[in-house]
Amino acid sequence: MGTIMTVRGPIQPEQLGVCYPHEHLLTRPPASVTDPDLTIDSEDAAVQELGYFRMAGGQSIVEMTPPDYGRNPEGLKRISERSGVHIISTTGWLKDAYCRPFVESRSEDDLAEEMIRDLMQGIGQSGVRAGVIKIATSLNKITPAEEKVAHAATRAARETGAPIITHTEAGTMANEQLDLLTSDGVKPDRICLSHLDRHTNWEVHYGVVSRGANLIYDQISKEKYVPDAQRVALVKRMVQEGFGGQIMLAGDFSRKSYWPSYGMGGGPGLTYILWRFVPWLRAEGLSEEAIEGLLVRNPARCLQWAD
């Protein structure tokens, strides 16, 4: 294993510290998205929110906004420099509803070569290198455009050693994603699946981790999907069953209203996990060693580039 690539350059795994591996700091969705709450475009608000994150003990963020959702590598570098928080950017694409206009007429090789350039040379003319690869699938299906992106992503992962972080729509298609990626030669431990805590079906979660892949529980605080009490119980069971080394925590706070820094009436913000959810885990008997694994050791392992 090697270094971790941030928007300010490579760091050693031990420099990562407390890390949320699936967040959004700057987004600009396409015109088809009419909800203004989904546009996160203030660098000042991001710096303020990251300041709260640092106060709570946070040190690193994986920013999962791809180009079809308004990726801004130069902006991410500026807010990383201003806040002192390590930020890791992504290459790859979102689900079919966003990526298809950009990828349907392109070949897998073309897409793969673009991802490799983003990872090895820099995104566009920014000089900012991506540190992870993103793929996504739709609700209960994998479309041809999504499959094409996934095959391109596996080539980029094999050639660079960068990890893959996925979007599962409402937690669906997790095993199908794993089938696709591993059939192309990517090892399960280089794959991190997001959003499965939109539901707490133990058999699905167990099925993924028993195959060696990693899970990012990143819907924490979003009780409209699942009460956090169920997430606490799920994390506790994962640790008890011996899978604590494959679980990470994040918030996927992709709306202005989730951020206190936008002044829209509160929202959980980037401190919620560290100041509320983690103490809840402690109260339920999770050890400090297990918590450090969720927040520090597991992200450091997953985000390293393979040699």
Buried (B, 14 or more C-beta within 10 A) or exposed (E): EEBBBBBBEEBEBEBBBBBBBBBBBBBBBEEEBEEEEBBBEBBEBBBBBBBBBBEBEBBBBBBBBBBBBBBBBBBBBBBBEBBEBBBBBBBBBBBBBBBBEBBEEBEBEEBBBBBBBBBBEBBBEBEBBBBBBBBBBBEEEBBEBBBBBBBBBBBBBBBBBBBBBBBBBBBBBBBBBBEBBBEBEBEBBBBBBBBBBBBBEEEBBBBBBEBBBBBBBBBBBBEEBBEBEBBBBBBBBBBEEEBBBBBBBBBBBBBBBBBBBBEEEEBBBBBBBBBBBBEBBEEEEBEEEBBEBBBBBBBBBBBBBBE
